[in-house]
Amino acid sequence: MKLLTFVPSFIKDAAKAVKRISQKEFKEVVDNTLTELLGIATLFVKMYALRREGNEDVLHLWCAHRDEMALCPRCGSISTDVYQEEHRCIRHLDVWCKKTFLHFLSRRFKCDQCDKVFTEELPFVESHRRQSTAFEMRVYQSCLTGTRKAVAVREGLSQSTVKEIFNRMAALNKSASAVGGTIRVLGIDEISLKKRHKQFILVISDISRKCILAVLPDREKQTLENWIDTLPPQTRKSIRFVSIDMWAPYFQAARNKLPWAKVVVDRFLDTWCLKAAGTGDKFLAKFLKTFRNWREQILNYFNERITNGFVEGTNNALRGIIRMAFGYRNFANFKLRVLAGFSTFHANPR
Ligand SMILES: [Zn+2]
């Protein structure tokens, strides 16, 4: 009965609320449940240590990265080439009222596209910070209702650290971006596994912050929708744009689950242009020049098709352009064909 003294007064209401949750809303506990609840889903916890430090127990979680890839902050392409690793330790939200630290390797990757080395960005901590964004957010919120001194004592931080965190989060809040679980631009990219070309995996990224949020095992609509469902409602609401490859299931998933977000296909074309430029083909080079001149009109056309929901048609049109671009060797014929295509674009003014 002694335990009852720890039960907070709101538990009666909470208990009622639990009864109202339908069984469908409960999710099965799987190996990544812990990190999802901790808000660090790109990691998994491999080991832990509970240490007596001073007069309190401190929890240390040793985490490994779930995926062997990162997004290049310069060109946005996916890199799997780990260049360097370094131990990093950050303070995170308390687990079971114990000060909690995350230990993991900070990874540097080498980008194939621009041949530069970059440090991977993570969705739960800003670069060079010693605390996770969620922890800093809590410090900030505590400061709104209490003194900085009290917050410093409770969290075991110096007052100058509390002040620095407060000022930083206040500034971030003002610009209303990149805070906690905010994803402004969601990127959905497919990559084919090197050894099995027919099999695709899906890379979900936060394009505004250039970091990978998840890697899904296939490119089925259901898989993507299930992942979107795991996002907290606030995070989902924060998504303004979804950047996709031209693959109808992505578009459908975005429309079903994030109907307020604008679907963008520009990156598909950017990637293609990069690939095309890389071939060194002079006909293609000429085509690219033409394409760049007409870019806005083409994209307007595609955006309009997408907002009208004719994604299949757009998909075919795009595939057609690519087939043409790679298939034509005679630039004059090719140009005629492309210009003929462009004139139909003008037949559909916005
Ligand atoms: Zn790059």
Residues whose N, C-alpha, C, O or C-beta is under 5 A from the ligand:
A	BS01	ZN	C72 R74 C75 G76 C111 Q113 C114
